[in-house]
């Protein structure tokens, strides 16, 4: 099981969850943040600090946000635009910095204000 960042994060990218994460498993795309499903230890520290309530435990993900479960995994395990290979498991987001790319689901989402 893992935590998932859903649609409310798009165009907000508040990094409070990144600062709170003890295992550095929240990576930054261009318009959203993504939790690595294999690096997350399910501690839940990120969920209460999210100002837009975009983070859900996998089993608690509302039906409207179900596509974001696969979307978070795709960020790491699918080759995205501008990448020849999947990101995989780099072992920590801090050393990667902002990656400047998003999954198609996030990239194609209408802008949020």
Number of C-alpha atoms within 10 A of each C-alpha: 11 18 25 29 27 25 20 17 21 23 17 16 20 16 16 14 22 24 13 17 17 15 14 19 23 26 22 22 20 16 19 23 29 29 26 27 22 14 16 19 15 13 13 18 14 22 21 15 17 20 16 15 14 19 26 20 17 17 11 11 19 11 7 9 15 15 13 20 21 11 22 24 18 22 23 22 15 16 15 17 11 9 10 9 12 13 15 15 14 12 14 15 20 13 9 11 11 13 12 11 18 23 23 13 13 23 15 9 12 9 10 11 6
